[in-house]
Amino acid sequence: MTHRVGCGKHRKSWKIVEWLNCKGIAVGKIAADLGVHQSLVSHTIHGSKNSRVVLAKLVELHCPRRILSLPPDMENAA
């Protein structure tokens, strides 16, 4: 089991996974688009990492902010 850290403690990971599935967006596609390893995307979704690059991509894809539990500076950004 991984431990959730920082703002990731409150991330609604299964809702994010459900949203991605509903939209037909694969974790591997996000990783490929960002040029990062798929595990970084997965760990960020599940709250054990807080990659701002991954979180920003999820915001860009219009993932609901309320389920992302963004860091305060990202939450307040447009």
TITI-631382 format. One record per atom (N, C-alpha, C): x, y, z; residue in three letters; atom name; residue number from 1. Coordinates in steps of 0.2 Angstrom, whole numbers, plus 2048, in hexadecimal, padded with zeros to 3 digits. Layout:
<pts>
<pt <X,Y,Z>,"ALA","CA",NUM>;
...
</pts>
This chain:
<pts>
<pt <804,7FA,800>,"MET","N",1>;
<pt <800,800,800>,"MET","CA",1>;
<pt <804,806,800>,"MET","C",1>;
<pt <803,80B,7FC>,"THR","N",2>;
<pt <806,811,7FC>,"THR","CA",2>;
<pt <803,816,800>,"THR","C",2>;
<pt <807,81B,803>,"HIS","N",3>;
<pt <805,820,807>,"HIS","CA",3>;
<pt <803,826,803>,"HIS","C",3>;
<pt <7FE,829,805>,"ARG","N",4>;
<pt <7FC,830,802>,"ARG","CA",4>;
<pt <800,835,805>,"ARG","C",4>;
<pt <802,83A,801>,"VAL","N",5>;
<pt <806,840,804>,"VAL","CA",5>;
<pt <803,846,802>,"VAL","C",5>;
<pt <804,84B,806>,"GLY","N",6>;
<pt <802,852,805>,"GLY","CA",6>;
<pt <7FB,853,803>,"GLY","C",6>;
<pt <7FA,857,7FE>,"CYS","N",7>;
<pt <7F3,858,7FB>,"CYS","CA",7>;
<pt <7F0,851,7F8>,"CYS","C",7>;
<pt <7F4,84D,7F7>,"GLY","N",8>;
<pt <7F2,846,7F4>,"GLY","CA",8>;
<pt <7EE,842,7F9>,"GLY","C",8>;
<pt <7EF,844,7FF>,"LYS","N",9>;
<pt <7EB,840,805>,"LYS","CA",9>;
<pt <7E4,840,803>,"LYS","C",9>;
<pt <7E1,846,800>,"HIS","N",10>;
<pt <7DA,846,7FF>,"HIS","CA",10>;
<pt <7D8,845,7F8>,"HIS","C",10>;
<pt <7DC,843,7F4>,"ARG","N",11>;
<pt <7DB,842,7ED>,"ARG","CA",11>;
<pt <7D6,83C,7EC>,"ARG","C",11>;
<pt <7D1,83D,7E8>,"LYS","N",12>;
<pt <7CC,838,7E7>,"LYS","CA",12>;
<pt <7CE,833,7E1>,"LYS","C",12>;
<pt <7D3,82F,7E3>,"SER","N",13>;
<pt <7D6,82B,7DD>,"SER","CA",13>;
<pt <7D1,827,7D9>,"SER","C",13>;
<pt <7CD,824,7DC>,"TRP","N",14>;
<pt <7C8,81F,7D8>,"TRP","CA",14>;
<pt <7C3,823,7D4>,"TRP","C",14>;
<pt <7C2,829,7D7>,"LYS","N",15>;
<pt <7BD,82E,7D2>,"LYS","CA",15>;
<pt <7C1,830,7CC>,"LYS","C",15>;
<pt <7C8,831,7CD>,"ILE","N",16>;
<pt <7CC,834,7C8>,"ILE","CA",16>;
<pt <7CC,82E,7C3>,"ILE","C",16>;
<pt <7CE,828,7C5>,"VAL","N",17>;
<pt <7CE,822,7C1>,"VAL","CA",17>;
<pt <7C7,821,7BD>,"VAL","C",17>;
<pt <7C2,822,7C0>,"GLU","N",18>;
<pt <7BB,821,7BD>,"GLU","CA",18>;
<pt <7BA,826,7B8>,"GLU","C",18>;
<pt <7BC,82D,7B9>,"TRP","N",19>;
<pt <7BC,832,7B5>,"TRP","CA",19>;
<pt <7C0,831,7AE>,"TRP","C",19>;
<pt <7C6,82E,7AF>,"LEU","N",20>;
<pt <7CB,82D,7AA>,"LEU","CA",20>;
<pt <7C7,827,7A5>,"LEU","C",20>;
<pt <7C5,822,7A9>,"ASN","N",21>;
<pt <7C2,81D,7A5>,"ASN","CA",21>;
<pt <7BC,81F,7A1>,"ASN","C",21>;
<pt <7B8,823,7A4>,"CYS","N",22>;
<pt <7B2,826,7A1>,"CYS","CA",22>;
<pt <7B4,82A,79B>,"CYS","C",22>;
<pt <7B9,82E,79B>,"LYS","N",23>;
<pt <7BB,832,796>,"LYS","CA",23>;
<pt <7C0,82E,791>,"LYS","C",23>;
<pt <7C1,828,792>,"GLY","N",24>;
<pt <7C6,824,78E>,"GLY","CA",24>;
<pt <7CD,826,78D>,"GLY","C",24>;
<pt <7CF,829,793>,"ILE","N",25>;
<pt <7D6,82B,794>,"ILE","CA",25>;
<pt <7DA,826,798>,"ILE","C",25>;
<pt <7DF,824,795>,"ALA","N",26>;
<pt <7E4,81F,798>,"ALA","CA",26>;
<pt <7E9,822,79C>,"ALA","C",26>;
<pt <7EB,81F,7A1>,"VAL","N",27>;
<pt <7F1,822,7A5>,"VAL","CA",27>;
<pt <7F7,822,7A1>,"VAL","C",27>;
<pt <7F8,81C,79D>,"GLY","N",28>;
<pt <7FE,81C,798>,"GLY","CA",28>;
<pt <7FE,822,793>,"GLY","C",28>;
<pt <7F8,824,791>,"LYS","N",29>;
<pt <7F8,829,78C>,"LYS","CA",29>;
<pt <7FA,830,78F>,"LYS","C",29>;
<pt <7F8,831,796>,"ILE","N",30>;
<pt <7FA,837,799>,"ILE","CA",30>;
<pt <801,837,79A>,"ILE","C",30>;
<pt <804,831,79C>,"ALA","N",31>;
<pt <80B,830,79D>,"ALA","CA",31>;
<pt <80F,832,797>,"ALA","C",31>;
<pt <80D,82F,791>,"ALA","N",32>;
<pt <810,830,78B>,"ALA","CA",32>;
<pt <810,837,789>,"ALA","C",32>;
<pt <80A,83B,78A>,"ASP","N",33>;
<pt <80A,842,788>,"ASP","CA",33>;
<pt <80E,846,78C>,"ASP","C",33>;
<pt <810,844,792>,"LEU","N",34>;
<pt <814,848,797>,"LEU","CA",34>;
<pt <81B,846,796>,"LEU","C",34>;
<pt <81C,840,794>,"GLY","N",35>;
<pt <823,83E,793>,"GLY","CA",35>;
<pt <826,83B,79A>,"GLY","C",35>;
<pt <821,839,79E>,"VAL","N",36>;
<pt <823,836,7A5>,"VAL","CA",36>;
<pt <821,82F,7A5>,"VAL","C",36>;
<pt <823,82B,7AA>,"HIS","N",37>;
<pt <821,824,7AB>,"HIS","CA",37>;
<pt <81A,823,7AD>,"HIS","C",37>;
<pt <817,81E,7AB>,"GLN","N",38>;
<pt <810,81D,7AD>,"GLN","CA",38>;
<pt <80F,81C,7B4>,"GLN","C",38>;
<pt <814,81A,7B8>,"SER","N",39>;
<pt <813,819,7BF>,"SER","CA",39>;
<pt <813,820,7C3>,"SER","C",39>;
<pt <816,825,7C0>,"LEU","N",40>;
<pt <815,82C,7C3>,"LEU","CA",40>;
<pt <80E,82E,7C2>,"LEU","C",40>;
<pt <80B,82D,7BD>,"VAL","N",41>;
<pt <804,82F,7BC>,"VAL","CA",41>;
<pt <800,82B,7C1>,"VAL","C",41>;
<pt <801,825,7C1>,"SER","N",42>;
<pt <7FD,821,7C5>,"SER","CA",42>;
<pt <7FE,823,7CD>,"SER","C",42>;
<pt <804,824,7CF>,"HIS","N",43>;
<pt <805,826,7D6>,"HIS","CA",43>;
<pt <802,82C,7D7>,"HIS","C",43>;
<pt <802,831,7D3>,"THR","N",44>;
<pt <7FF,837,7D4>,"THR","CA",44>;
<pt <7F8,837,7D4>,"THR","C",44>;
<pt <7F5,833,7D0>,"ILE","N",45>;
<pt <7ED,832,7D1>,"ILE","CA",45>;
<pt <7EC,82F,7D7>,"ILE","C",45>;
<pt <7F0,82A,7DA>,"HIS","N",46>;
<pt <7EE,827,7E0>,"HIS","CA",46>;
<pt <7F1,82A,7E6>,"HIS","C",46>;
<pt <7F4,830,7E5>,"GLY","N",47>;
<pt <7F6,834,7EB>,"GLY","CA",47>;
<pt <7FC,833,7EE>,"GLY","C",47>;
<pt <800,82E,7EC>,"SER","N",48>;
<pt <807,82D,7EF>,"SER","CA",48>;
<pt <80C,831,7EC>,"SER","C",48>;
<pt <80B,835,7E7>,"LYS","N",49>;
<pt <80F,83A,7E4>,"LYS","CA",49>;
<pt <80B,840,7E2>,"LYS","C",49>;
<pt <80E,846,7E1>,"ASN","N",50>;
<pt <80A,84C,7E0>,"ASN","CA",50>;
<pt <80E,84F,7DA>,"ASN","C",50>;
<pt <80E,84C,7D4>,"SER","N",51>;
<pt <811,84F,7CF>,"SER","CA",51>;
<pt <80D,855,7CC>,"SER","C",51>;
<pt <810,85B,7CC>,"ARG","N",52>;
<pt <80C,860,7CA>,"ARG","CA",52>;
<pt <80B,860,7C2>,"ARG","C",52>;
<pt <810,85D,7BF>,"VAL","N",53>;
<pt <80F,85C,7B7>,"VAL","CA",53>;
<pt <809,857,7B6>,"VAL","C",53>;
<pt <808,852,7B9>,"VAL","N",54>;
<pt <803,84D,7B9>,"VAL","CA",54>;
<pt <7FC,851,7BB>,"VAL","C",54>;
<pt <7FC,854,7C0>,"LEU","N",55>;
<pt <7F6,858,7C3>,"LEU","CA",55>;
<pt <7F4,85D,7BE>,"LEU","C",55>;
<pt <7F9,861,7BB>,"ALA","N",56>;
<pt <7F7,866,7B6>,"ALA","CA",56>;
<pt <7F4,863,7B0>,"ALA","C",56>;
<pt <7F7,85D,7AE>,"LYS","N",57>;
<pt <7F4,85A,7A8>,"LYS","CA",57>;
<pt <7ED,857,7A9>,"LYS","C",57>;
<pt <7EB,855,7AF>,"LEU","N",58>;
<pt <7E4,853,7B1>,"LEU","CA",58>;
<pt <7E0,859,7B1>,"LEU","C",58>;
<pt <7E2,85E,7B3>,"VAL","N",59>;
<pt <7DE,865,7B3>,"VAL","CA",59>;
<pt <7DD,867,7AC>,"VAL","C",59>;
<pt <7E2,866,7A8>,"GLU","N",60>;
<pt <7E2,868,7A1>,"GLU","CA",60>;
<pt <7DD,863,79D>,"GLU","C",60>;
<pt <7DC,85D,79F>,"LEU","N",61>;
<pt <7D7,859,79C>,"LEU","CA",61>;
<pt <7D0,85A,79F>,"LEU","C",61>;
<pt <7D0,85E,7A4>,"HIS","N",62>;
<pt <7C9,860,7A7>,"HIS","CA",62>;
<pt <7C7,85B,7AC>,"HIS","C",62>;
<pt <7CB,858,7AF>,"CYS","N",63>;
<pt <7CA,854,7B5>,"CYS","CA",63>;
<pt <7C7,858,7BA>,"CYS","C",63>;
<pt <7C1,856,7BD>,"PRO","N",64>;
<pt <7BF,85B,7C3>,"PRO","CA",64>;
<pt <7C4,85C,7C8>,"PRO","C",64>;
<pt <7C5,863,7C9>,"ARG","N",65>;
<pt <7CA,865,7CF>,"ARG","CA",65>;
<pt <7C8,862,7D5>,"ARG","C",65>;
<pt <7C1,861,7D7>,"ARG","N",66>;
<pt <7BF,85F,7DD>,"ARG","CA",66>;
<pt <7C2,858,7DF>,"ARG","C",66>;
<pt <7C3,854,7DA>,"ILE","N",67>;
<pt <7C5,84D,7DC>,"ILE","CA",67>;
<pt <7CD,84D,7DC>,"ILE","C",67>;
<pt <7D0,852,7D9>,"LEU","N",68>;
<pt <7D8,852,7D9>,"LEU","CA",68>;
<pt <7DB,854,7DF>,"LEU","C",68>;
<pt <7D8,858,7E3>,"SER","N",69>;
<pt <7DC,85A,7E9>,"SER","CA",69>;
<pt <7E3,85D,7E8>,"SER","C",69>;
<pt <7E2,863,7E4>,"LEU","N",70>;
<pt <7E8,866,7E1>,"LEU","CA",70>;
<pt <7EC,86A,7E7>,"LEU","C",70>;
<pt <7F2,86B,7E6>,"PRO","N",71>;
<pt <7F6,86F,7EB>,"PRO","CA",71>;
<pt <7F2,876,7EA>,"PRO","C",71>;
<pt <7F3,87A,7F0>,"PRO","N",72>;
<pt <7EF,881,7F0>,"PRO","CA",72>;
<pt <7F1,885,7EA>,"PRO","C",72>;
<pt <7F7,886,7E8>,"ASP","N",73>;
<pt <7F9,88A,7E3>,"ASP","CA",73>;
<pt <7F6,888,7DC>,"ASP","C",73>;
<pt <7F5,882,7DB>,"MET","N",74>;
<pt <7F2,87F,7D5>,"MET","CA",74>;
<pt <7EB,880,7D5>,"MET","C",74>;
<pt <7E8,87F,7DB>,"GLU","N",75>;
<pt <7E1,880,7DC>,"GLU","CA",75>;
<pt <7DE,887,7DA>,"GLU","C",75>;
<pt <7E2,88C,7DC>,"ASN","N",76>;
<pt <7E1,893,7DB>,"ASN","CA",76>;
<pt <7E2,895,7D4>,"ASN","C",76>;
<pt <7E6,891,7D0>,"ALA","N",77>;
<pt <7E8,893,7C9>,"ALA","CA",77>;
<pt <7E2,893,7C5>,"ALA","C",77>;
<pt <7E2,896,7C0>,"ALA","N",78>;
<pt <7DC,896,7BB>,"ALA","CA",78>;
<pt <7DB,890,7B7>,"ALA","C",78>;
</pts>
